[in-house]
């Protein structure tokens, strides 16, 4: 979508699946993607391992001069993990895909040309 790679996740984001998230982010970065949107809207379970993987991915994207946006989970359990952990202080969270795409449309160098 206009130069934004969207990684949509569902199910569980935990110790067993955190590596897959990291691999997908690394593959996108290796492919030259600079703007990533991680959509966790369909995630039904998230533990500290999943949250840690997201924070690490955010740092890796930033270190490679990229920009990341995250849509947090909608399910009450994972949403509570995000709220209690203070994830909004560590991750660029956006309530909707539209808001995330708008945030990604301008990177550190200025407006994106389309």
N, C-alpha and C positions, 0 to 999 in steps of 0.2 A: 504494500500500500504506500505509494509515493516514497519509496526508498526506506520504508520502515519494515523491519523484519518482526513479525508477530509470532511469538512462541506461546501457544495456548496449552495450558496444563489442566488436567482433571484428575480426580481420584485422590491419591495420597501423595503428599510431599513430605518425605521422612528420610530416615537413614538409608532405606533401601532404594529410594528413587532420587535422592539429592544429586548423586553422581551423574544421572541422566540429564538433569537440568544443567549442571555445569558443562557437560559434554555438548549439549545443544547450544549453549551460549558460546563456548569456545569455537565450535564449528562455524557459527555465524560470524564471529570476529575474524576467524581465519579466512572466511570467504569475503572479507572486506566490508561487512556490514558495520555501520557506525551508529545506527539508531535502532534500538531494540525495545519492543514492548512485550513484557511478560504478563500474560493474562491468566490470573489465578482464579477467575470467577467460578470455575467448576471444581475447584479443589475442595474436597470434603473433609480432609484431615491434613494438618500440618503440625509438625513438632519442631523442637529447637534445631534439629539437624537441617530441616528444610529451610527454616528461617536463616540459619547460618549460611547455607548455600546461596540463598538470594542475596544476602549482604556481600558475600564474597564475589558473586557475579557482578553486582553493582560496582564494586571497587575495581574489578578487572576491566569492565567496560570503560569506566572513567579513566583508568590508567592508560588505556589505548586510545584516548581522545574520542571516545564514543559517548553516547547519551542513552540513558535507560529510563523507562517508565514502567511502573508496576500497577496492575489492577489487583487489589487485594481480594481474597476469597469472600464469597457471599455467605457461605454456610456459617452458622453461628459459632461452631467450635473453632475452626481456623480463624475466623474473624476475631474471636476473643483472644487467641494467641497473639495476633498482630496488635490488638489494643493494649493488652497487659504488658507486652514486651517493649512497647514504645517504638515499634517498627517505623512509625511515621517520621521519627527523628533520624533514622538510618537509611531509609529507602524512599525513592521518589514515588510516592503512592498517589494514585488518581482514582476518583470514584467511577469514572466511565471511560470507555474506549475513546469517545470523542475528546474528553479532557486530556487523556494521555497522548493522543495523536496531536492535539494542539500544542502540548508541551514539547513534543518531539519535532514539531515543524520549525522550531527556531533552536539552532544549536549555538555553541559558544562563538562561532564566527559570524553569526547573523542569520537572516532569513534563508531558508532553503529555496533554491531555484527549482522550479518544476517544469 
